Amino acid sequence: MSKEFAFLVYCMEIQKRARGLSGRQVYDLFKRYGLFDFIIKFYGLLHVHGEEYILQDIDAYITEVSA
């Protein structure tokens, strides 16, 4: 497993835990908003930050692409 893929799974898990979502709900959310590509693309910037920063960045990205 690549480090980027492992980090993607980690991001899904923290999103699941923090938002009280099921695995399926997190998958659907990531798919709907293109978060798989976003997280892989910005792995270099995201992986050095803590969970709260990552969650805030994901929320900001969702808001941006929803507008």
mmCIF file of the N, C-alpha and C atoms, coordinates in Angstrom:
data_MODEL
# 
_entry.id   MODEL 
# 
loop_
_atom_site.group_PDB 
_atom_site.id 
_atom_site.type_symbol 
_atom_site.label_atom_id 
_atom_site.label_alt_id 
_atom_site.label_comp_id 
_atom_site.label_asym_id 
_atom_site.label_entity_id 
_atom_site.label_seq_id 
_atom_site.pdbx_PDB_ins_code 
_atom_site.Cartn_x 
_atom_site.Cartn_y 
_atom_site.Cartn_z 
_atom_site.occupancy 
_atom_site.B_iso_or_equiv 
_atom_site.pdbx_formal_charge 
_atom_site.auth_seq_id 
_atom_site.auth_comp_id 
_atom_site.auth_asym_id 
_atom_site.auth_atom_id 
_atom_site.pdbx_PDB_model_num 
ATOM 1   N N  . MET A 1 1  ? 0.851   -1.171 0.000  1.00 0.00 ? 1  MET A N  1 
ATOM 2   C CA . MET A 1 1  ? 0.000   0.000  0.000  1.00 0.00 ? 1  MET A CA 1 
ATOM 3   C C  . MET A 1 1  ? 0.900   1.238  0.000  1.00 0.00 ? 1  MET A C  1 
ATOM 4   N N  . SER A 1 2  ? 0.604   2.174  -0.863 1.00 0.00 ? 2  SER A N  1 
ATOM 5   C CA . SER A 1 2  ? 1.398   3.399  -0.926 1.00 0.00 ? 2  SER A CA 1 
ATOM 6   C C  . SER A 1 2  ? 1.108   4.278  0.287  1.00 0.00 ? 2  SER A C  1 
ATOM 7   N N  . LYS A 1 3  ? 2.020   5.163  0.580  1.00 0.00 ? 3  LYS A N  1 
ATOM 8   C CA . LYS A 1 3  ? 1.828   6.076  1.709  1.00 0.00 ? 3  LYS A CA 1 
ATOM 9   C C  . LYS A 1 3  ? 0.664   7.027  1.441  1.00 0.00 ? 3  LYS A C  1 
ATOM 10  N N  . GLU A 1 4  ? 0.441   7.386  0.181  1.00 0.00 ? 4  GLU A N  1 
ATOM 11  C CA . GLU A 1 4  ? -0.685  8.261  -0.163 1.00 0.00 ? 4  GLU A CA 1 
ATOM 12  C C  . GLU A 1 4  ? -2.013  7.550  0.066  1.00 0.00 ? 4  GLU A C  1 
ATOM 13  N N  . PHE A 1 5  ? -2.081  6.288  -0.341 1.00 0.00 ? 5  PHE A N  1 
ATOM 14  C CA . PHE A 1 5  ? -3.307  5.529  -0.145 1.00 0.00 ? 5  PHE A CA 1 
ATOM 15  C C  . PHE A 1 5  ? -3.574  5.309  1.342  1.00 0.00 ? 5  PHE A C  1 
ATOM 16  N N  . ALA A 1 6  ? -2.546  4.998  2.100  1.00 0.00 ? 6  ALA A N  1 
ATOM 17  C CA . ALA A 1 6  ? -2.699  4.819  3.549  1.00 0.00 ? 6  ALA A CA 1 
ATOM 18  C C  . ALA A 1 6  ? -3.203  6.110  4.194  1.00 0.00 ? 6  ALA A C  1 
ATOM 19  N N  . PHE A 1 7  ? -2.693  7.231  3.731  1.00 0.00 ? 7  PHE A N  1 
ATOM 20  C CA . PHE A 1 7  ? -3.142  8.518  4.268  1.00 0.00 ? 7  PHE A CA 1 
ATOM 21  C C  . PHE A 1 7  ? -4.591  8.791  3.888  1.00 0.00 ? 7  PHE A C  1 
ATOM 22  N N  . LEU A 1 8  ? -4.977  8.434  2.689  1.00 0.00 ? 8  LEU A N  1 
ATOM 23  C CA . LEU A 1 8  ? -6.360  8.589  2.258  1.00 0.00 ? 8  LEU A CA 1 
ATOM 24  C C  . LEU A 1 8  ? -7.293  7.800  3.169  1.00 0.00 ? 8  LEU A C  1 
ATOM 25  N N  . VAL A 1 9  ? -6.943  6.579  3.479  1.00 0.00 ? 9  VAL A N  1 
ATOM 26  C CA . VAL A 1 9  ? -7.742  5.757  4.391  1.00 0.00 ? 9  VAL A CA 1 
ATOM 27  C C  . VAL A 1 9  ? -7.801  6.416  5.764  1.00 0.00 ? 9  VAL A C  1 
ATOM 28  N N  . TYR A 1 10 ? -6.682  6.931  6.229  1.00 0.00 ? 10 TYR A N  1 
ATOM 29  C CA . TYR A 1 10 ? -6.632  7.646  7.510  1.00 0.00 ? 10 TYR A CA 1 
ATOM 30  C C  . TYR A 1 10 ? -7.597  8.838  7.501  1.00 0.00 ? 10 TYR A C  1 
ATOM 31  N N  . CYS A 1 11 ? -7.601  9.612  6.435  1.00 0.00 ? 11 CYS A N  1 
ATOM 32  C CA . CYS A 1 11 ? -8.499  10.766 6.326  1.00 0.00 ? 11 CYS A CA 1 
ATOM 33  C C  . CYS A 1 11 ? -9.961  10.333 6.352  1.00 0.00 ? 11 CYS A C  1 
ATOM 34  N N  . MET A 1 12 ? -10.262 9.238  5.702  1.00 0.00 ? 12 MET A N  1 
ATOM 35  C CA . MET A 1 12 ? -11.626 8.721  5.714  1.00 0.00 ? 12 MET A CA 1 
ATOM 36  C C  . MET A 1 12 ? -12.015 8.300  7.129  1.00 0.00 ? 12 MET A C  1 
ATOM 37  N N  . GLU A 1 13 ? -11.109 7.674  7.833  1.00 0.00 ? 13 GLU A N  1 
ATOM 38  C CA . GLU A 1 13 ? -11.395 7.226  9.197  1.00 0.00 ? 13 GLU A CA 1 
ATOM 39  C C  . GLU A 1 13 ? -11.609 8.395  10.156 1.00 0.00 ? 13 GLU A C  1 
ATOM 40  N N  . ILE A 1 14 ? -10.786 9.438  10.047 1.00 0.00 ? 14 ILE A N  1 
ATOM 41  C CA . ILE A 1 14 ? -10.991 10.562 10.958 1.00 0.00 ? 14 ILE A CA 1 
ATOM 42  C C  . ILE A 1 14 ? -12.281 11.307 10.618 1.00 0.00 ? 14 ILE A C  1 
ATOM 43  N N  . GLN A 1 15 ? -12.624 11.372 9.344  1.00 0.00 ? 15 GLN A N  1 
ATOM 44  C CA . GLN A 1 15 ? -13.890 11.987 8.932  1.00 0.00 ? 15 GLN A CA 1 
ATOM 45  C C  . GLN A 1 15 ? -15.055 11.165 9.482  1.00 0.00 ? 15 GLN A C  1 
ATOM 46  N N  . LYS A 1 16 ? -14.965 9.877  9.379  1.00 0.00 ? 16 LYS A N  1 
ATOM 47  C CA . LYS A 1 16 ? -16.005 8.970  9.878  1.00 0.00 ? 16 LYS A CA 1 
ATOM 48  C C  . LYS A 1 16 ? -16.207 9.157  11.381 1.00 0.00 ? 16 LYS A C  1 
ATOM 49  N N  . ARG A 1 17 ? -15.138 9.144  12.114 1.00 0.00 ? 17 ARG A N  1 
ATOM 50  C CA . ARG A 1 17 ? -15.199 9.261  13.568 1.00 0.00 ? 17 ARG A CA 1 
ATOM 51  C C  . ARG A 1 17 ? -15.675 10.650 14.005 1.00 0.00 ? 17 ARG A C  1 
ATOM 52  N N  . ALA A 1 18 ? -15.138 11.686 13.399 1.00 0.00 ? 18 ALA A N  1 
ATOM 53  C CA . ALA A 1 18 ? -15.455 13.057 13.809 1.00 0.00 ? 18 ALA A CA 1 
ATOM 54  C C  . ALA A 1 18 ? -16.889 13.456 13.471 1.00 0.00 ? 18 ALA A C  1 
ATOM 55  N N  . ARG A 1 19 ? -17.395 12.935 12.385 1.00 0.00 ? 19 ARG A N  1 
ATOM 56  C CA . ARG A 1 19 ? -18.739 13.339 11.926 1.00 0.00 ? 19 ARG A CA 1 
ATOM 57  C C  . ARG A 1 19 ? -19.825 12.306 12.244 1.00 0.00 ? 19 ARG A C  1 
ATOM 58  N N  . GLY A 1 20 ? -19.428 11.187 12.817 1.00 0.00 ? 20 GLY A N  1 
ATOM 59  C CA . GLY A 1 20 ? -20.395 10.152 13.160 1.00 0.00 ? 20 GLY A CA 1 
ATOM 60  C C  . GLY A 1 20 ? -21.050 9.521  11.938 1.00 0.00 ? 20 GLY A C  1 
ATOM 61  N N  . LEU A 1 21 ? -20.262 9.322  10.903 1.00 0.00 ? 21 LEU A N  1 
ATOM 62  C CA . LEU A 1 21 ? -20.773 8.766  9.653  1.00 0.00 ? 21 LEU A CA 1 
ATOM 63  C C  . LEU A 1 21 ? -20.410 7.291  9.540  1.00 0.00 ? 21 LEU A C  1 
ATOM 64  N N  . SER A 1 22 ? -21.162 6.594  8.714  1.00 0.00 ? 22 SER A N  1 
ATOM 65  C CA . SER A 1 22 ? -20.816 5.209  8.407  1.00 0.00 ? 22 SER A CA 1 
ATOM 66  C C  . SER A 1 22 ? -19.720 5.206  7.348  1.00 0.00 ? 22 SER A C  1 
ATOM 67  N N  . GLY A 1 23 ? -19.095 4.065  7.161  1.00 0.00 ? 23 GLY A N  1 
ATOM 68  C CA . GLY A 1 23 ? -18.086 3.939  6.116  1.00 0.00 ? 23 GLY A CA 1 
ATOM 69  C C  . GLY A 1 23 ? -18.660 4.264  4.748  1.00 0.00 ? 23 GLY A C  1 
ATOM 70  N N  . ARG A 1 24 ? -19.856 3.798  4.481  1.00 0.00 ? 24 ARG A N  1 
ATOM 71  C CA . ARG A 1 24 ? -20.511 4.056  3.194  1.00 0.00 ? 24 ARG A CA 1 
ATOM 72  C C  . ARG A 1 24 ? -20.780 5.547  3.005  1.00 0.00 ? 24 ARG A C  1 
ATOM 73  N N  . GLN A 1 25 ? -21.208 6.225  4.064  1.00 0.00 ? 25 GLN A N  1 
ATOM 74  C CA . GLN A 1 25 ? -21.478 7.659  3.976  1.00 0.00 ? 25 GLN A CA 1 
ATOM 75  C C  . GLN A 1 25 ? -20.194 8.436  3.679  1.00 0.00 ? 25 GLN A C  1 
ATOM 76  N N  . VAL A 1 26 ? -19.109 8.043  4.314  1.00 0.00 ? 26 VAL A N  1 
ATOM 77  C CA . VAL A 1 26 ? -17.830 8.710  4.059  1.00 0.00 ? 26 VAL A CA 1 
ATOM 78  C C  . VAL A 1 26 ? -17.383 8.458  2.622  1.00 0.00 ? 26 VAL A C  1 
ATOM 79  N N  . TYR A 1 27 ? -17.496 7.228  2.164  1.00 0.00 ? 27 TYR A N  1 
ATOM 80  C CA . TYR A 1 27 ? -17.129 6.915  0.783  1.00 0.00 ? 27 TYR A CA 1 
ATOM 81  C C  . TYR A 1 27 ? -17.951 7.765  -0.192 1.00 0.00 ? 27 TYR A C  1 
ATOM 82  N N  . ASP A 1 28 ? -19.263 7.819  0.025  1.00 0.00 ? 28 ASP A N  1 
ATOM 83  C CA . ASP A 1 28 ? -20.130 8.603  -0.856 1.00 0.00 ? 28 ASP A CA 1 
ATOM 84  C C  . ASP A 1 28 ? -19.768 10.084 -0.828 1.00 0.00 ? 28 ASP A C  1 
ATOM 85  N N  . LEU A 1 29 ? -19.459 10.614 0.356  1.00 0.00 ? 29 LEU A N  1 
ATOM 86  C CA . LEU A 1 29 ? -19.059 12.008 0.496  1.00 0.00 ? 29 LEU A CA 1 
ATOM 87  C C  . LEU A 1 29 ? -17.764 12.283 -0.273 1.00 0.00 ? 29 LEU A C  1 
ATOM 88  N N  . PHE A 1 30 ? -16.780 11.413 -0.094 1.00 0.00 ? 30 PHE A N  1 
ATOM 89  C CA . PHE A 1 30 ? -15.497 11.585 -0.780 1.00 0.00 ? 30 PHE A CA 1 
ATOM 90  C C  . PHE A 1 30 ? -15.673 11.484 -2.294 1.00 0.00 ? 30 PHE A C  1 
ATOM 91  N N  . LYS A 1 31 ? -16.498 10.580 -2.727 1.00 0.00 ? 31 LYS A N  1 
ATOM 92  C CA . LYS A 1 31 ? -16.729 10.417 -4.161 1.00 0.00 ? 31 LYS A CA 1 
ATOM 93  C C  . LYS A 1 31 ? -17.470 11.626 -4.736 1.00 0.00 ? 31 LYS A C  1 
ATOM 94  N N  . ARG A 1 32 ? -18.527 12.072 -4.064 1.00 0.00 ? 32 ARG A N  1 
ATOM 95  C CA . ARG A 1 32 ? -19.350 13.180 -4.552 1.00 0.00 ? 32 ARG A CA 1 
ATOM 96  C C  . ARG A 1 32 ? -18.534 14.460 -4.725 1.00 0.00 ? 32 ARG A C  1 
ATOM 97  N N  . TYR A 1 33 ? -17.629 14.730 -3.809 1.00 0.00 ? 33 TYR A N  1 
ATOM 98  C CA . TYR A 1 33 ? -16.898 15.991 -3.832 1.00 0.00 ? 33 TYR A CA 1 
ATOM 99  C C  . TYR A 1 33 ? -15.472 15.875 -4.373 1.00 0.00 ? 33 TYR A C  1 
ATOM 100 N N  . GLY A 1 34 ? -15.098 14.725 -4.877 1.00 0.00 ? 34 GLY A N  1 
ATOM 101 C CA . GLY A 1 34 ? -13.771 14.571 -5.461 1.00 0.00 ? 34 GLY A CA 1 
ATOM 102 C C  . GLY A 1 34 ? -12.656 14.589 -4.426 1.00 0.00 ? 34 GLY A C  1 
ATOM 103 N N  . LEU A 1 35 ? -12.969 14.163 -3.215 1.00 0.00 ? 35 LEU A N  1 
ATOM 104 C CA . LEU A 1 35 ? -11.981 14.212 -2.142 1.00 0.00 ? 35 LEU A CA 1 
ATOM 105 C C  . LEU A 1 35 ? -10.865 13.190 -2.313 1.00 0.00 ? 35 LEU A C  1 
ATOM 106 N N  . PHE A 1 36 ? -11.112 12.106 -3.013 1.00 0.00 ? 36 PHE A N  1 
ATOM 107 C CA . PHE A 1 36 ? -10.038 11.130 -3.259 1.00 0.00 ? 36 PHE A CA 1 
ATOM 108 C C  . PHE A 1 36 ? -8.887  11.815 -4.001 1.00 0.00 ? 36 PHE A C  1 
ATOM 109 N N  . ASP A 1 37 ? -9.222  12.496 -5.080 1.00 0.00 ? 37 ASP A N  1 
ATOM 110 C CA . ASP A 1 37 ? -8.201  13.195 -5.874 1.00 0.00 ? 37 ASP A CA 1 
ATOM 111 C C  . ASP A 1 37 ? -7.578  14.342 -5.096 1.00 0.00 ? 37 ASP A C  1 
ATOM 112 N N  . PHE A 1 38 ? -8.403  15.093 -4.367 1.00 0.00 ? 38 PHE A N  1 
ATOM 113 C CA . PHE A 1 38 ? -7.912  16.230 -3.582 1.00 0.00 ? 38 PHE A CA 1 
ATOM 114 C C  . PHE A 1 38 ? -6.873  15.784 -2.554 1.00 0.00 ? 38 PHE A C  1 
ATOM 115 N N  . ILE A 1 39 ? -7.174  14.742 -1.819 1.00 0.00 ? 39 ILE A N  1 
ATOM 116 C CA . ILE A 1 39 ? -6.268  14.284 -0.766 1.00 0.00 ? 39 ILE A CA 1 
ATOM 117 C C  . ILE A 1 39 ? -4.976  13.722 -1.349 1.00 0.00 ? 39 ILE A C  1 
ATOM 118 N N  . ILE A 1 40 ? -5.082  12.956 -2.423 1.00 0.00 ? 40 ILE A N  1 
ATOM 119 C CA . ILE A 1 40 ? -3.874  12.424 -3.062 1.00 0.00 ? 40 ILE A CA 1 
ATOM 120 C C  . ILE A 1 40 ? -3.032  13.572 -3.638 1.00 0.00 ? 40 ILE A C  1 
ATOM 121 N N  . LYS A 1 41 ? -3.682  14.525 -4.293 1.00 0.00 ? 41 LYS A N  1 
ATOM 122 C CA . LYS A 1 41 ? -2.972  15.651 -4.912 1.00 0.00 ? 41 LYS A CA 1 
ATOM 123 C C  . LYS A 1 41 ? -2.231  16.487 -3.873 1.00 0.00 ? 41 LYS A C  1 
ATOM 124 N N  . PHE A 1 42 ? -2.859  16.699 -2.716 1.00 0.00 ? 42 PHE A N  1 
ATOM 125 C CA . PHE A 1 42 ? -2.272  17.556 -1.695 1.00 0.00 ? 42 PHE A CA 1 
ATOM 126 C C  . PHE A 1 42 ? -1.704  16.770 -0.515 1.00 0.00 ? 42 PHE A C  1 
ATOM 127 N N  . TYR A 1 43 ? -1.387  15.513 -0.746 1.00 0.00 ? 43 TYR A N  1 
ATOM 128 C CA . TYR A 1 43 ? -0.798  14.673 0.292  1.00 0.00 ? 43 TYR A CA 1 
ATOM 129 C C  . TYR A 1 43 ? 0.404   15.352 0.945  1.00 0.00 ? 43 TYR A C  1 
ATOM 130 N N  . GLY A 1 44 ? 1.275   15.895 0.130  1.00 0.00 ? 44 GLY A N  1 
ATOM 131 C CA . GLY A 1 44 ? 2.492   16.516 0.631  1.00 0.00 ? 44 GLY A CA 1 
ATOM 132 C C  . GLY A 1 44 ? 2.238   17.632 1.628  1.00 0.00 ? 44 GLY A C  1 
ATOM 133 N N  . LEU A 1 45 ? 1.160   18.358 1.460  1.00 0.00 ? 45 LEU A N  1 
ATOM 134 C CA . LEU A 1 45 ? 0.808   19.439 2.378  1.00 0.00 ? 45 LEU A CA 1 
ATOM 135 C C  . LEU A 1 45 ? -0.007  18.942 3.570  1.00 0.00 ? 45 LEU A C  1 
ATOM 136 N N  . LEU A 1 46 ? -0.896  18.014 3.323  1.00 0.00 ? 46 LEU A N  1 
ATOM 137 C CA . LEU A 1 46 ? -1.830  17.579 4.370  1.00 0.00 ? 46 LEU A CA 1 
ATOM 138 C C  . LEU A 1 46 ? -1.226  16.633 5.393  1.00 0.00 ? 46 LEU A C  1 
ATOM 139 N N  . HIS A 1 47 ? -0.366  15.733 4.966  1.00 0.00 ? 47 HIS A N  1 
ATOM 140 C CA . HIS A 1 47 ? 0.052   14.659 5.866  1.00 0.00 ? 47 HIS A CA 1 
ATOM 141 C C  . HIS A 1 47 ? 0.905   15.126 7.041  1.00 0.00 ? 47 HIS A C  1 
ATOM 142 N N  . VAL A 1 48 ? 1.376   16.349 6.990  1.00 0.00 ? 48 VAL A N  1 
ATOM 143 C CA . VAL A 1 48 ? 2.199   16.860 8.088  1.00 0.00 ? 48 VAL A CA 1 
ATOM 144 C C  . VAL A 1 48 ? 1.372   17.572 9.162  1.00 0.00 ? 48 VAL A C  1 
ATOM 145 N N  . HIS A 1 49 ? 0.062   17.626 8.974  1.00 0.00 ? 49 HIS A N  1 
ATOM 146 C CA . HIS A 1 49 ? -0.814  18.330 9.906  1.00 0.00 ? 49 HIS A CA 1 
ATOM 147 C C  . HIS A 1 49 ? -1.621  17.351 10.756 1.00 0.00 ? 49 HIS A C  1 
ATOM 148 N N  . GLY A 1 50 ? -2.198  17.878 11.819 1.00 0.00 ? 50 GLY A N  1 
ATOM 149 C CA . GLY A 1 50 ? -3.012  17.080 12.720 1.00 0.00 ? 50 GLY A CA 1 
ATOM 150 C C  . GLY A 1 50 ? -4.429  16.881 12.200 1.00 0.00 ? 50 GLY A C  1 
ATOM 151 N N  . GLU A 1 51 ? -5.165  16.063 12.913 1.00 0.00 ? 51 GLU A N  1 
ATOM 152 C CA . GLU A 1 51 ? -6.521  15.706 12.504 1.00 0.00 ? 51 GLU A CA 1 
ATOM 153 C C  . GLU A 1 51 ? -7.423  16.916 12.339 1.00 0.00 ? 51 GLU A C  1 
ATOM 154 N N  . GLU A 1 52 ? -7.377  17.843 13.279 1.00 0.00 ? 52 GLU A N  1 
ATOM 155 C CA . GLU A 1 52 ? -8.282  19.003 13.221 1.00 0.00 ? 52 GLU A CA 1 
ATOM 156 C C  . GLU A 1 52 ? -8.037  19.829 11.960 1.00 0.00 ? 52 GLU A C  1 
ATOM 157 N N  . TYR A 1 53 ? -6.783  20.042 11.627 1.00 0.00 ? 53 TYR A N  1 
ATOM 158 C CA . TYR A 1 53 ? -6.451  20.791 10.418 1.00 0.00 ? 53 TYR A CA 1 
ATOM 159 C C  . TYR A 1 53 ? -6.974  20.056 9.184  1.00 0.00 ? 53 TYR A C  1 
ATOM 160 N N  . ILE A 1 54 ? -6.768  18.766 9.138  1.00 0.00 ? 54 ILE A N  1 
ATOM 161 C CA . ILE A 1 54 ? -7.219  17.966 7.994  1.00 0.00 ? 54 ILE A CA 1 
ATOM 162 C C  . ILE A 1 54 ? -8.737  18.048 7.857  1.00 0.00 ? 54 ILE A C  1 
ATOM 163 N N  . LEU A 1 55 ? -9.444  17.913 8.966  1.00 0.00 ? 55 LEU A N  1 
ATOM 164 C CA . LEU A 1 55 ? -10.909 18.002 8.930  1.00 0.00 ? 55 LEU A CA 1 
ATOM 165 C C  . LEU A 1 55 ? -11.356 19.382 8.445  1.00 0.00 ? 55 LEU A C  1 
ATOM 166 N N  . GLN A 1 56 ? -10.712 20.427 8.930  1.00 0.00 ? 56 GLN A N  1 
ATOM 167 C CA . GLN A 1 56 ? -11.060 21.780 8.495  1.00 0.00 ? 56 GLN A CA 1 
ATOM 168 C C  . GLN A 1 56 ? -10.777 21.973 7.006  1.00 0.00 ? 56 GLN A C  1 
ATOM 169 N N  . ASP A 1 57 ? -9.682  21.425 6.529  1.00 0.00 ? 57 ASP A N  1 
ATOM 170 C CA . ASP A 1 57 ? -9.330  21.544 5.120  1.00 0.00 ? 57 ASP A CA 1 
ATOM 171 C C  . ASP A 1 57 ? -10.337 20.798 4.242  1.00 0.00 ? 57 ASP A C  1 
ATOM 172 N N  . ILE A 1 58 ? -10.740 19.631 4.679  1.00 0.00 ? 58 ILE A N  1 
ATOM 173 C CA . ILE A 1 58 ? -11.751 18.866 3.937  1.00 0.00 ? 58 ILE A CA 1 
ATOM 174 C C  . ILE A 1 58 ? -13.063 19.639 3.905  1.00 0.00 ? 58 ILE A C  1 
ATOM 175 N N  . ASP A 1 59 ? -13.480 20.186 5.051  1.00 0.00 ? 59 ASP A N  1 
ATOM 176 C CA . ASP A 1 59 ? -14.712 20.977 5.097  1.00 0.00 ? 59 ASP A CA 1 
ATOM 177 C C  . ASP A 1 59 ? -14.639 22.183 4.186  1.00 0.00 ? 59 ASP A C  1 
ATOM 178 N N  . ALA A 1 60 ? -13.491 22.864 4.191  1.00 0.00 ? 60 ALA A N  1 
ATOM 179 C CA . ALA A 1 60 ? -13.321 24.041 3.327  1.00 0.00 ? 60 ALA A CA 1 
ATOM 180 C C  . ALA A 1 60 ? -13.395 23.650 1.857  1.00 0.00 ? 60 ALA A C  1 
ATOM 181 N N  . TYR A 1 61 ? -12.789 22.534 1.511  1.00 0.00 ? 61 TYR A N  1 
ATOM 182 C CA . TYR A 1 61 ? -12.817 22.068 0.131  1.00 0.00 ? 61 TYR A CA 1 
ATOM 183 C C  . TYR A 1 61 ? -14.253 21.730 -0.297 1.00 0.00 ? 61 TYR A C  1 
ATOM 184 N N  . ILE A 1 62 ? -14.989 21.041 0.563  1.00 0.00 ? 62 ILE A N  1 
ATOM 185 C CA . ILE A 1 62 ? -16.380 20.700 0.258  1.00 0.00 ? 62 ILE A CA 1 
ATOM 186 C C  . ILE A 1 62 ? -17.199 21.987 0.042  1.00 0.00 ? 62 ILE A C  1 
ATOM 187 N N  . THR A 1 63 ? -17.004 22.957 0.911  1.00 0.00 ? 63 THR A N  1 
ATOM 188 C CA . THR A 1 63 ? -17.718 24.241 0.773  1.00 0.00 ? 63 THR A CA 1 
ATOM 189 C C  . THR A 1 63 ? -17.372 24.911 -0.548 1.00 0.00 ? 63 THR A C  1 
ATOM 190 N N  . GLU A 1 64 ? -16.094 24.890 -0.905 1.00 0.00 ? 64 GLU A N  1 
ATOM 191 C CA . GLU A 1 64 ? -15.638 25.527 -2.141 1.00 0.00 ? 64 GLU A CA 1 
ATOM 192 C C  . GLU A 1 64 ? -16.232 24.865 -3.377 1.00 0.00 ? 64 GLU A C  1 
ATOM 193 N N  . VAL A 1 65 ? -16.227 23.556 -3.431 1.00 0.00 ? 65 VAL A N  1 
ATOM 194 C CA . VAL A 1 65 ? -16.731 22.884 -4.627 1.00 0.00 ? 65 VAL A CA 1 
ATOM 195 C C  . VAL A 1 65 ? -18.255 22.835 -4.662 1.00 0.00 ? 65 VAL A C  1 
ATOM 196 N N  . SER A 1 66 ? -18.892 23.093 -3.524 1.00 0.00 ? 66 SER A N  1 
ATOM 197 C CA . SER A 1 66 ? -20.359 23.115 -3.473 1.00 0.00 ? 66 SER A CA 1 
ATOM 198 C C  . SER A 1 66 ? -20.929 24.437 -3.942 1.00 0.00 ? 66 SER A C  1 
ATOM 199 N N  . ALA A 1 67 ? -20.119 25.492 -3.910 1.00 0.00 ? 67 ALA A N  1 
ATOM 200 C CA . ALA A 1 67 ? -20.587 26.836 -4.238 1.00 0.00 ? 67 ALA A CA 1 
ATOM 201 C C  . ALA A 1 67 ? -20.808 27.024 -5.714 1.00 0.00 ? 67 ALA A C  1 
# 
